[in-house]
Amino acid sequence: MLNTKAYAALNATTPLAPFEITRREPGPHDVLIDIQYCGICHTDVHEARDEWGGSIFPMVPGHEIAGVVKKNWQFCETI
């Protein structure tokens, strides 16, 4: 398992805070990326504030990333 540092919304009313998540080991179709930057879009803000209902906390918002590929596995020959 990989321990990963992140920023999470612990609930809908508090600011993002340092958080650690545990990720599974990458499989043969995965790419391991050392994320350098992450963007937060307007949808992430709505979800983190639970403005549409149904948000699950803790939540690590953000899905636009830039980073460095650290390792690619068996079936990831090109990226």
Phi and psi restraints in degrees (range 20) as a CNS / XPLOR table:
assign (resid 1 and name C) (resid 2 and name N)
       (resid 2 and name CA) (resid 2 and name C) 1.0 -109.9 20.0 2
assign (resid 2 and name N) (resid 2 and name CA)
       (resid 2 and name C) (resid 3 and name N) 1.0 124.1 20.0 2
assign (resid 2 and name C) (resid 3 and name N)
       (resid 3 and name CA) (resid 3 and name C) 1.0 -86.6 20.0 2
assign (resid 3 and name N) (resid 3 and name CA)
       (resid 3 and name C) (resid 4 and name N) 1.0 129.3 20.0 2
assign (resid 3 and name C) (resid 4 and name N)
       (resid 4 and name CA) (resid 4 and name C) 1.0 -127.8 20.0 2
assign (resid 4 and name N) (resid 4 and name CA)
       (resid 4 and name C) (resid 5 and name N) 1.0 130.5 20.0 2
assign (resid 4 and name C) (resid 5 and name N)
       (resid 5 and name CA) (resid 5 and name C) 1.0 -81.4 20.0 2
assign (resid 5 and name N) (resid 5 and name CA)
       (resid 5 and name C) (resid 6 and name N) 1.0 140.8 20.0 2
assign (resid 5 and name C) (resid 6 and name N)
       (resid 6 and name CA) (resid 6 and name C) 1.0 -152.0 20.0 2
assign (resid 6 and name N) (resid 6 and name CA)
       (resid 6 and name C) (resid 7 and name N) 1.0 178.0 20.0 2
assign (resid 6 and name C) (resid 7 and name N)
       (resid 7 and name CA) (resid 7 and name C) 1.0 -117.4 20.0 2
assign (resid 7 and name N) (resid 7 and name CA)
       (resid 7 and name C) (resid 8 and name N) 1.0 132.3 20.0 2
assign (resid 7 and name C) (resid 8 and name N)
       (resid 8 and name CA) (resid 8 and name C) 1.0 -128.8 20.0 2
assign (resid 8 and name N) (resid 8 and name CA)
       (resid 8 and name C) (resid 9 and name N) 1.0 150.9 20.0 2
assign (resid 8 and name C) (resid 9 and name N)
       (resid 9 and name CA) (resid 9 and name C) 1.0 -88.3 20.0 2
assign (resid 9 and name N) (resid 9 and name CA)
       (resid 9 and name C) (resid 10 and name N) 1.0 115.8 20.0 2
assign (resid 9 and name C) (resid 10 and name N)
       (resid 10 and name CA) (resid 10 and name C) 1.0 -79.2 20.0 2
assign (resid 10 and name N) (resid 10 and name CA)
       (resid 10 and name C) (resid 11 and name N) 1.0 -25.6 20.0 2
assign (resid 10 and name C) (resid 11 and name N)
       (resid 11 and name CA) (resid 11 and name C) 1.0 -158.9 20.0 2
assign (resid 11 and name N) (resid 11 and name CA)
       (resid 11 and name C) (resid 12 and name N) 1.0 -177.8 20.0 2
assign (resid 11 and name C) (resid 12 and name N)
       (resid 12 and name CA) (resid 12 and name C) 1.0 -76.6 20.0 2
assign (resid 12 and name N) (resid 12 and name CA)
       (resid 12 and name C) (resid 13 and name N) 1.0 -9.9 20.0 2
assign (resid 12 and name C) (resid 13 and name N)
       (resid 13 and name CA) (resid 13 and name C) 1.0 -116.0 20.0 2
assign (resid 13 and name N) (resid 13 and name CA)
       (resid 13 and name C) (resid 14 and name N) 1.0 -5.3 20.0 2
assign (resid 13 and name C) (resid 14 and name N)
       (resid 14 and name CA) (resid 14 and name C) 1.0 -106.3 20.0 2
assign (resid 14 and name N) (resid 14 and name CA)
       (resid 14 and name C) (resid 15 and name N) 1.0 153.9 20.0 2
assign (resid 14 and name C) (resid 15 and name N)
       (resid 15 and name CA) (resid 15 and name C) 1.0 -65.0 20.0 2
assign (resid 15 and name N) (resid 15 and name CA)
       (resid 15 and name C) (resid 16 and name N) 1.0 163.3 20.0 2
assign (resid 15 and name C) (resid 16 and name N)
       (resid 16 and name CA) (resid 16 and name C) 1.0 -60.3 20.0 2
assign (resid 16 and name N) (resid 16 and name CA)
       (resid 16 and name C) (resid 17 and name N) 1.0 144.6 20.0 2
assign (resid 16 and name C) (resid 17 and name N)
       (resid 17 and name CA) (resid 17 and name C) 1.0 -136.9 20.0 2
assign (resid 17 and name N) (resid 17 and name CA)
       (resid 17 and name C) (resid 18 and name N) 1.0 153.6 20.0 2
assign (resid 17 and name C) (resid 18 and name N)
       (resid 18 and name CA) (resid 18 and name C) 1.0 -54.8 20.0 2
assign (resid 18 and name N) (resid 18 and name CA)
       (resid 18 and name C) (resid 19 and name N) 1.0 142.7 20.0 2
assign (resid 18 and name C) (resid 19 and name N)
       (resid 19 and name CA) (resid 19 and name C) 1.0 -154.6 20.0 2
assign (resid 19 and name N) (resid 19 and name CA)
       (resid 19 and name C) (resid 20 and name N) 1.0 151.3 20.0 2
assign (resid 19 and name C) (resid 20 and name N)
       (resid 20 and name CA) (resid 20 and name C) 1.0 -120.9 20.0 2
assign (resid 20 and name N) (resid 20 and name CA)
       (resid 20 and name C) (resid 21 and name N) 1.0 130.0 20.0 2
assign (resid 20 and name C) (resid 21 and name N)
       (resid 21 and name CA) (resid 21 and name C) 1.0 -116.1 20.0 2
assign (resid 21 and name N) (resid 21 and name CA)
       (resid 21 and name C) (resid 22 and name N) 1.0 154.6 20.0 2
assign (resid 21 and name C) (resid 22 and name N)
       (resid 22 and name CA) (resid 22 and name C) 1.0 -108.0 20.0 2
assign (resid 22 and name N) (resid 22 and name CA)
       (resid 22 and name C) (resid 23 and name N) 1.0 123.4 20.0 2
assign (resid 22 and name C) (resid 23 and name N)
       (resid 23 and name CA) (resid 23 and name C) 1.0 -106.9 20.0 2
assign (resid 23 and name N) (resid 23 and name CA)
       (resid 23 and name C) (resid 24 and name N) 1.0 150.2 20.0 2
assign (resid 23 and name C) (resid 24 and name N)
       (resid 24 and name CA) (resid 24 and name C) 1.0 -70.1 20.0 2
assign (resid 24 and name N) (resid 24 and name CA)
       (resid 24 and name C) (resid 25 and name N) 1.0 161.7 20.0 2
assign (resid 24 and name C) (resid 25 and name N)
       (resid 25 and name CA) (resid 25 and name C) 1.0 -65.9 20.0 2
assign (resid 25 and name N) (resid 25 and name CA)
       (resid 25 and name C) (resid 26 and name N) 1.0 140.2 20.0 2
assign (resid 25 and name C) (resid 26 and name N)
       (resid 26 and name CA) (resid 26 and name C) 1.0 -61.8 20.0 2
assign (resid 26 and name N) (resid 26 and name CA)
       (resid 26 and name C) (resid 27 and name N) 1.0 143.9 20.0 2
assign (resid 26 and name C) (resid 27 and name N)
       (resid 27 and name CA) (resid 27 and name C) 1.0 -98.5 20.0 2
assign (resid 27 and name N) (resid 27 and name CA)
       (resid 27 and name C) (resid 28 and name N) 1.0 -174.2 20.0 2
assign (resid 27 and name C) (resid 28 and name N)
       (resid 28 and name CA) (resid 28 and name C) 1.0 -67.4 20.0 2
assign (resid 28 and name N) (resid 28 and name CA)
       (resid 28 and name C) (resid 29 and name N) 1.0 -16.2 20.0 2
assign (resid 28 and name C) (resid 29 and name N)
       (resid 29 and name CA) (resid 29 and name C) 1.0 -105.9 20.0 2
assign (resid 29 and name N) (resid 29 and name CA)
       (resid 29 and name C) (resid 30 and name N) 1.0 11.3 20.0 2
assign (resid 29 and name C) (resid 30 and name N)
       (resid 30 and name CA) (resid 30 and name C) 1.0 -104.1 20.0 2
assign (resid 30 and name N) (resid 30 and name CA)
       (resid 30 and name C) (resid 31 and name N) 1.0 163.4 20.0 2
assign (resid 30 and name C) (resid 31 and name N)
       (resid 31 and name CA) (resid 31 and name C) 1.0 -127.9 20.0 2
assign (resid 31 and name N) (resid 31 and name CA)
       (resid 31 and name C) (resid 32 and name N) 1.0 132.7 20.0 2
assign (resid 31 and name C) (resid 32 and name N)
       (resid 32 and name CA) (resid 32 and name C) 1.0 -93.9 20.0 2
assign (resid 32 and name N) (resid 32 and name CA)
       (resid 32 and name C) (resid 33 and name N) 1.0 121.8 20.0 2
assign (resid 32 and name C) (resid 33 and name N)
       (resid 33 and name CA) (resid 33 and name C) 1.0 -118.1 20.0 2
assign (resid 33 and name N) (resid 33 and name CA)
       (resid 33 and name C) (resid 34 and name N) 1.0 130.3 20.0 2
assign (resid 33 and name C) (resid 34 and name N)
       (resid 34 and name CA) (resid 34 and name C) 1.0 -86.0 20.0 2
assign (resid 34 and name N) (resid 34 and name CA)
       (resid 34 and name C) (resid 35 and name N) 1.0 98.9 20.0 2
assign (resid 34 and name C) (resid 35 and name N)
       (resid 35 and name CA) (resid 35 and name C) 1.0 -71.9 20.0 2
assign (resid 35 and name N) (resid 35 and name CA)
       (resid 35 and name C) (resid 36 and name N) 1.0 124.1 20.0 2
assign (resid 35 and name C) (resid 36 and name N)
       (resid 36 and name CA) (resid 36 and name C) 1.0 -97.5 20.0 2
assign (resid 36 and name N) (resid 36 and name CA)
       (resid 36 and name C) (resid 37 and name N) 1.0 -34.4 20.0 2
assign (resid 36 and name C) (resid 37 and name N)
       (resid 37 and name CA) (resid 37 and name C) 1.0 -142.3 20.0 2
assign (resid 37 and name N) (resid 37 and name CA)
       (resid 37 and name C) (resid 38 and name N) 1.0 149.9 20.0 2
assign (resid 37 and name C) (resid 38 and name N)
       (resid 38 and name CA) (resid 38 and name C) 1.0 -143.0 20.0 2
assign (resid 38 and name N) (resid 38 and name CA)
       (resid 38 and name C) (resid 39 and name N) 1.0 134.0 20.0 2
assign (resid 38 and name C) (resid 39 and name N)
       (resid 39 and name CA) (resid 39 and name C) 1.0 -98.0 20.0 2
assign (resid 39 and name N) (resid 39 and name CA)
       (resid 39 and name C) (resid 40 and name N) 1.0 148.5 20.0 2
assign (resid 39 and name C) (resid 40 and name N)
       (resid 40 and name CA) (resid 40 and name C) 1.0 -113.6 20.0 2
assign (resid 40 and name N) (resid 40 and name CA)
       (resid 40 and name C) (resid 41 and name N) 1.0 120.4 20.0 2
assign (resid 40 and name C) (resid 41 and name N)
       (resid 41 and name CA) (resid 41 and name C) 1.0 -96.1 20.0 2
assign (resid 41 and name N) (resid 41 and name CA)
       (resid 41 and name C) (resid 42 and name N) 1.0 174.2 20.0 2
assign (resid 41 and name C) (resid 42 and name N)
       (resid 42 and name CA) (resid 42 and name C) 1.0 -60.2 20.0 2
assign (resid 42 and name N) (resid 42 and name CA)
       (resid 42 and name C) (resid 43 and name N) 1.0 -37.1 20.0 2
assign (resid 42 and name C) (resid 43 and name N)
       (resid 43 and name CA) (resid 43 and name C) 1.0 -61.9 20.0 2
assign (resid 43 and name N) (resid 43 and name CA)
       (resid 43 and name C) (resid 44 and name N) 1.0 -40.9 20.0 2
assign (resid 43 and name C) (resid 44 and name N)
       (resid 44 and name CA) (resid 44 and name C) 1.0 -59.3 20.0 2
assign (resid 44 and name N) (resid 44 and name CA)
       (resid 44 and name C) (resid 45 and name N) 1.0 -40.2 20.0 2
assign (resid 44 and name C) (resid 45 and name N)
       (resid 45 and name CA) (resid 45 and name C) 1.0 -63.3 20.0 2
assign (resid 45 and name N) (resid 45 and name CA)
       (resid 45 and name C) (resid 46 and name N) 1.0 -45.4 20.0 2
assign (resid 45 and name C) (resid 46 and name N)
       (resid 46 and name CA) (resid 46 and name C) 1.0 -59.7 20.0 2
assign (resid 46 and name N) (resid 46 and name CA)
       (resid 46 and name C) (resid 47 and name N) 1.0 -43.6 20.0 2
assign (resid 46 and name C) (resid 47 and name N)
       (resid 47 and name CA) (resid 47 and name C) 1.0 -65.4 20.0 2
assign (resid 47 and name N) (resid 47 and name CA)
       (resid 47 and name C) (resid 48 and name N) 1.0 -45.8 20.0 2
assign (resid 47 and name C) (resid 48 and name N)
       (resid 48 and name CA) (resid 48 and name C) 1.0 -63.8 20.0 2
assign (resid 48 and name N) (resid 48 and name CA)
       (resid 48 and name C) (resid 49 and name N) 1.0 -28.3 20.0 2
assign (resid 48 and name C) (resid 49 and name N)
       (resid 49 and name CA) (resid 49 and name C) 1.0 -92.6 20.0 2
assign (resid 49 and name N) (resid 49 and name CA)
       (resid 49 and name C) (resid 50 and name N) 1.0 1.3 20.0 2
assign (resid 49 and name C) (resid 50 and name N)
       (resid 50 and name CA) (resid 50 and name C) 1.0 53.8 20.0 2
assign (resid 50 and name N) (resid 50 and name CA)
       (resid 50 and name C) (resid 51 and name N) 1.0 38.9 20.0 2
assign (resid 50 and name C) (resid 51 and name N)
       (resid 51 and name CA) (resid 51 and name C) 1.0 -74.5 20.0 2
assign (resid 51 and name N) (resid 51 and name CA)
       (resid 51 and name C) (resid 52 and name N) 1.0 -18.8 20.0 2
assign (resid 51 and name C) (resid 52 and name N)
       (resid 52 and name CA) (resid 52 and name C) 1.0 -105.0 20.0 2
assign (resid 52 and name N) (resid 52 and name CA)
       (resid 52 and name C) (resid 53 and name N) 1.0 -2.9 20.0 2
assign (resid 52 and name C) (resid 53 and name N)
       (resid 53 and name CA) (resid 53 and name C) 1.0 78.5 20.0 2
assign (resid 53 and name N) (resid 53 and name CA)
       (resid 53 and name C) (resid 54 and name N) 1.0 152.8 20.0 2
assign (resid 53 and name C) (resid 54 and name N)
       (resid 54 and name CA) (resid 54 and name C) 1.0 86.2 20.0 2
assign (resid 54 and name N) (resid 54 and name CA)
       (resid 54 and name C) (resid 55 and name N) 1.0 4.4 20.0 2
assign (resid 54 and name C) (resid 55 and name N)
       (resid 55 and name CA) (resid 55 and name C) 1.0 -66.7 20.0 2
assign (resid 55 and name N) (resid 55 and name CA)
       (resid 55 and name C) (resid 56 and name N) 1.0 145.3 20.0 2
assign (resid 55 and name C) (resid 56 and name N)
       (resid 56 and name CA) (resid 56 and name C) 1.0 -110.9 20.0 2
assign (resid 56 and name N) (resid 56 and name CA)
       (resid 56 and name C) (resid 57 and name N) 1.0 128.0 20.0 2
assign (resid 56 and name C) (resid 57 and name N)
       (resid 57 and name CA) (resid 57 and name C) 1.0 -115.3 20.0 2
assign (resid 57 and name N) (resid 57 and name CA)
       (resid 57 and name C) (resid 58 and name N) 1.0 150.8 20.0 2
assign (resid 57 and name C) (resid 58 and name N)
       (resid 58 and name CA) (resid 58 and name C) 1.0 -68.6 20.0 2
assign (resid 58 and name N) (resid 58 and name CA)
       (resid 58 and name C) (resid 59 and name N) 1.0 152.9 20.0 2
assign (resid 58 and name C) (resid 59 and name N)
       (resid 59 and name CA) (resid 59 and name C) 1.0 -129.9 20.0 2
assign (resid 59 and name N) (resid 59 and name CA)
       (resid 59 and name C) (resid 60 and name N) 1.0 133.1 20.0 2
assign (resid 59 and name C) (resid 60 and name N)
       (resid 60 and name CA) (resid 60 and name C) 1.0 -105.1 20.0 2
assign (resid 60 and name N) (resid 60 and name CA)
       (resid 60 and name C) (resid 61 and name N) 1.0 98.4 20.0 2
assign (resid 60 and name C) (resid 61 and name N)
       (resid 61 and name CA) (resid 61 and name C) 1.0 -77.3 20.0 2
assign (resid 61 and name N) (resid 61 and name CA)
       (resid 61 and name C) (resid 62 and name N) 1.0 161.5 20.0 2
assign (resid 61 and name C) (resid 62 and name N)
       (resid 62 and name CA) (resid 62 and name C) 1.0 111.6 20.0 2
assign (resid 62 and name N) (resid 62 and name CA)
       (resid 62 and name C) (resid 63 and name N) 1.0 130.4 20.0 2
assign (resid 62 and name C) (resid 63 and name N)
       (resid 63 and name CA) (resid 63 and name C) 1.0 -141.1 20.0 2
assign (resid 63 and name N) (resid 63 and name CA)
       (resid 63 and name C) (resid 64 and name N) 1.0 -4.0 20.0 2
assign (resid 63 and name C) (resid 64 and name N)
       (resid 64 and name CA) (resid 64 and name C) 1.0 -94.7 20.0 2
assign (resid 64 and name N) (resid 64 and name CA)
       (resid 64 and name C) (resid 65 and name N) 1.0 111.7 20.0 2
assign (resid 64 and name C) (resid 65 and name N)
       (resid 65 and name CA) (resid 65 and name C) 1.0 -125.7 20.0 2
assign (resid 65 and name N) (resid 65 and name CA)
       (resid 65 and name C) (resid 66 and name N) 1.0 157.8 20.0 2
assign (resid 65 and name C) (resid 66 and name N)
       (resid 66 and name CA) (resid 66 and name C) 1.0 -137.3 20.0 2
assign (resid 66 and name N) (resid 66 and name CA)
       (resid 66 and name C) (resid 67 and name N) 1.0 135.1 20.0 2
assign (resid 66 and name C) (resid 67 and name N)
       (resid 67 and name CA) (resid 67 and name C) 1.0 -167.3 20.0 2
assign (resid 67 and name N) (resid 67 and name CA)
       (resid 67 and name C) (resid 68 and name N) 1.0 -163.5 20.0 2
assign (resid 67 and name C) (resid 68 and name N)
       (resid 68 and name CA) (resid 68 and name C) 1.0 -117.8 20.0 2
assign (resid 68 and name N) (resid 68 and name CA)
       (resid 68 and name C) (resid 69 and name N) 1.0 128.7 20.0 2
assign (resid 68 and name C) (resid 69 and name N)
       (resid 69 and name CA) (resid 69 and name C) 1.0 -69.9 20.0 2
assign (resid 69 and name N) (resid 69 and name CA)
       (resid 69 and name C) (resid 70 and name N) 1.0 121.4 20.0 2
assign (resid 69 and name C) (resid 70 and name N)
       (resid 70 and name CA) (resid 70 and name C) 1.0 -93.4 20.0 2
assign (resid 70 and name N) (resid 70 and name CA)
       (resid 70 and name C) (resid 71 and name N) 1.0 -33.3 20.0 2
assign (resid 70 and name C) (resid 71 and name N)
       (resid 71 and name CA) (resid 71 and name C) 1.0 -163.5 20.0 2
assign (resid 71 and name N) (resid 71 and name CA)
       (resid 71 and name C) (resid 72 and name N) 1.0 138.6 20.0 2
assign (resid 71 and name C) (resid 72 and name N)
       (resid 72 and name CA) (resid 72 and name C) 1.0 -119.1 20.0 2
assign (resid 72 and name N) (resid 72 and name CA)
       (resid 72 and name C) (resid 73 and name N) 1.0 149.0 20.0 2
assign (resid 72 and name C) (resid 73 and name N)
       (resid 73 and name CA) (resid 73 and name C) 1.0 -100.2 20.0 2
assign (resid 73 and name N) (resid 73 and name CA)
       (resid 73 and name C) (resid 74 and name N) 1.0 -168.7 20.0 2
assign (resid 73 and name C) (resid 74 and name N)
       (resid 74 and name CA) (resid 74 and name C) 1.0 -44.0 20.0 2
assign (resid 74 and name N) (resid 74 and name CA)
       (resid 74 and name C) (resid 75 and name N) 1.0 -49.9 20.0 2
assign (resid 74 and name C) (resid 75 and name N)
       (resid 75 and name CA) (resid 75 and name C) 1.0 -100.9 20.0 2
assign (resid 75 and name N) (resid 75 and name CA)
       (resid 75 and name C) (resid 76 and name N) 1.0 12.8 20.0 2
assign (resid 75 and name C) (resid 76 and name N)
       (resid 76 and name CA) (resid 76 and name C) 1.0 -112.5 20.0 2
assign (resid 76 and name N) (resid 76 and name CA)
       (resid 76 and name C) (resid 77 and name N) 1.0 73.3 20.0 2
assign (resid 76 and name C) (resid 77 and name N)
       (resid 77 and name CA) (resid 77 and name C) 1.0 -80.8 20.0 2
assign (resid 77 and name N) (resid 77 and name CA)
       (resid 77 and name C) (resid 78 and name N) 1.0 -29.7 20.0 2
assign (resid 77 and name C) (resid 78 and name N)
       (resid 78 and name CA) (resid 78 and name C) 1.0 -130.0 20.0 2
assign (resid 78 and name N) (resid 78 and name CA)
       (resid 78 and name C) (resid 79 and name N) 1.0 149.4 20.0 2
